[in-house]
Amino acid sequence: MSARGTRYMPLDFLRGLSIFGMVLSAIQPHGVMPGWMYHVQNPPPTHDLNMDVPGIGWVDMVFPIFIFCMGASIPFAKPSVKGVFARFGMLWLFSYVYVLINSSNPWVTLAGFAALFPLYMVFKSPPRFAGKEIPVAAIRVVGALLVGAVIWVNHHFFAEVLSVQRRGIIIFLLAFLYLFGSLIWLYTQEKKKLRWGIWLAILAFTIVTQQLGWPTTTYANPAIRWWFNVEYFYFLLLLIPSTFVGELIKERTGDSGNWSLAALCFALVVWLLYAFYMQLYWWNVALSGIMLFGILAYAKRVAPQWGPILSIAAFMVYAGVLLEPYGGGIKKVPCTIQYCFAAGGMAMLLLVVAERICSRFPKGFVVGIFEGAGKNPLMSYIAFNCMVMPIMQITGAIQLYRMAYPQGMHAVGFVRSVVAVLFTMWIVGLFTRKKIFWKA
């Protein structure tokens, strides 16, 4: 599959898949399924955070996959400095407004969702009304006023608290990662050795600040944590290598490999998740090393265009495997070096799988669902809570949704959640096909 266009379908597909995982993990039955079905450090039945528990599971992978997609997309977007700061500001704003429009009243939530369209919708050209162009800036102002009105109503009539602490931490963190990662790429796009040097400097910074306990110190201070956490820099250990992958994708020619290579990459990811969850350190060192060597050798023979990308993935994965016991084990909270390495490498391996699927089924229904959602990530991320759920509450369909999870039938409840999120992604895909996008 060519990657020379403005978009690269496997990245959109993988991004959509990661958003699907984010939403699913939030609404699946809690407290009743095996521990590997949740964030490893939020084990059932209480889901209380336990930072002493090492390991990662599939839920801990969805955020790193999204960061990888963000980093790999930066070379495709070729942002300007002005554009980087503008997008950062809009992402930062989005992290607040989508939380503050949520209300106990479904009509208010739905109104807030609708108000986000004039604020974030992409216009390829200024829209026209009565034969006259309407400036996009004027539409943005109207959108901001509408969103502000919804938040005001939510606060004064439905007792929703207004606070700088009330923001969506995922989008908030992604805004800062985009800012730092894009500026680094802009400055080093022709200086790749310097970019690796910056990456090494961030690695050194991570090691030192972790030893000094800076993440705990900043997070414990409410005056600081609402806008900054030192861990924001740690995730650059994943994002910066992803920009190299994005450049390699753009430069690459050739086919998408074969199913055998994709199956090997997927099998390695499954093994890594199992080994990290079960704490099989020496088995992981041995078996993942053998599998990585086999994948690189096989790719060199059947799909040499994947060689440079898989080399970065192999470095990231195996560094994470070797470092796994360091600092109490691989953990998402607090973010550890081995987590950034291993999760980033696994995301790169999954790109091989995504490209093969997209090449084989470019017009497939499931591919279309995830690709459409991946092209519209802001809408995809909030559509269930801010559109689908309020509509179900208003129409009474929420009763059918609840009936679809019979008491004690947790597997059925999980399937219900999967269907609900797929339906939401499909709706977002309809917006995408109609060229209705949100973009920060």
Phi, psi and omega in degrees: 000128179291145178241023186270355179280187181283339178231156181233107190308314181301327177292318176298317179299313182293322177296316178298321179295322180292321177293320174306315180294322179298312183291317181299317182297335181277337185244356179292159181305132184259145170079001190234351182253172180301154184302329183287354177274357182232178169303128186301326182273004172237066189287155176287160006270344187273335183062024174289142180292127177232098185286356177275349182274118177271167177113163175222154175231189184297326180295327180286353182267340189293322179291313176301325177298318179295318178298318177301314180298321177298312181296317181292337181277341184302314178296333178289322183283331183047063185288154171267166179299315178299318180295323179298312182291325178295316181291322176302313181299319181288325175293317179300316178296317181300323181299335177268311191294325183289336174281317186285341176277344179293132187222160172290344177260117184297330179295321179294316179300315181295323177296321177296320177298316179295324182292340180287342181296306178294339180277326187237355183291141179277131175242114178292333175211154181303130178294160183240145176219126182056037177081002181243145177286140175256118181302135179300324180300322179294321178296320178298319179297316178299316178300315179298319179294320179294316178298316178300321179294319178296316179296321179297314178297316181300321182286314188276334184250341183233015170059029175282130186284135172261124182200146176294342179281345183269090177214159177281111189297328181295308180295322179302312179294319180298326179299314180291321177298319178298317181299305183295313183296319181291319179295321177296316180295317180302319183283336187240014185298335176252008183227072188293326178296323177295322179296318175296325177296319177296320178300316178296323178295321177293323176300314178297318178300319180298313181299313183294312184291330175294319179295327181276353178075025181298321180302317180294320182295313181291321182290331181284349182257107182300333181289342182253317191294340180291340181234346183206143171217134184300338179294343176306322181289329184298322182291347173294339175299335176267317187290318184298312175300331179295329178293326175296319178298317178301318178295319180294323177298316181297324184276343190284147171231165179113177183279186187265016182085211179217175182295328181296317178295317179298320180294321178297316179296317180294319179298321179295319178298316179298315178299315181299316179298318178295314183293319179293321181292319183272356180062048180263068192301302186292323175298322180291317178303315183287305188289319179293326176298315179297316182293320178296317178299317180295319179296315180297318180294318181292318179297322179300328183274319188253338183211067185299339179295340178274350186307307181299320180293315180292334176294317176296317179299317181296318178299313182296312182298311187287328173298318178296321179295313182294324182274000189311317182284347187298135175064030178093007176104170181287128184213148172277324180232117351290152182301124181253159180300314183294332176294313179298317180296302187295315181295320177296316178297321179294323177298321178295322176295321180292338175297324177299316179295315181299318181293322180295318179296315181293327178288323182281324183232061185297336180244019180292153183297311181294317177301318180297323179297309184287324178294316179298320178291323180291333176283345185231058193295323181296315179294318181300322187292327185247357188298324182294308184286328188257350179231302186294311182296314177300321179296319177297322179292320181291319184274348184088358179295346178299330178294320176295322178299318179289323179294337180286000177235079180301146183302127177086347182264079189288327177296321177294321177298323178293316179298320177302317180296319178300314181297319181296319181288320177300319178298318178297315179298324179295318178298315178299322177300325176297317175301317182298315180294334176274010179064031176256102184243150164256140177213135177283000000 
